[in-house]
């Protein structure tokens, strides 16, 4: 099983990530206070998250958002709406 921790926005997620280590992070792109791309950028700067799988959820399937996410350090992304099983399969895949 997985232990899941939620945060209301990117800034809150970053604070939680600094206090404990997670095996993977799933973030929405559009969030208040700090968007998902900036969250990924900030997480990649932390030693604990240098190699952690970081997945983005987005409604935008455009190449520009994907390349922006990739440049920030995203491992991959899922375009919403997605199937919960698809999300779990993706998480299992990135966790090896």
Secondary structure, DSSP 8 states (H G I E B T S, - for coil): -------SSHHHHHHHHHHS--SEEEEESS-SSS-HHHHHHHHHTSGGGSSSEEEEEES---HHHHHHHHHHT--EEEESS--HHHHHHHHHHHH-
